[in-house]
Amino acid sequence: MPSAKALAVAQETLVIWCSLASRLGLWALKAELEDMCFVVLQPQIFRQMRADLALMWSPTINASDVDGGASNFPPLEDITEMKKLMLRSCNISGSIPGYLGNLPLTKLDLSYNRLEGNVTNLEAAQKLQWMYLTRNFLTGPIPTWITYRPTSRPVSSSGHV
């Protein structure tokens, strides 16, 4: 949480200095000042927007060792260019979403989460070269689409409860 002084300076900058920069036609300075004020005055919205933009523009998502309670699988179906999805130890619960099979993933690591159910919905992921599902709560037999993959493409599903 920003201090009271930081909040006051950010508010003053927004009202006075951004207005002055605008009237003088210093658009780049005005935009930079507004961006800095936004970080201080709306930190939660700034963090959420930064995370959303990172997801939208990044072909690789890496996250690991996330503290906190269990959460659902993040909505990633609109990130159509993602090549690597690595959500290791993120306390993700629920089932593996079917849309992952439609993404052009080459590497998938969902190890050490709380995922449940069968692994039957990734058969369409033909470009998948590496997949790690270690230490989840997945049940049922290993699907045939995993069993008959080329041996040069490892799949780790060890350590299931």
Salt bridges, closest charged atoms under 4 A:
GLU34 OE2 - LYS30 NZ 2.94
ASP109 OD2 - ARG88 NH1 2.66
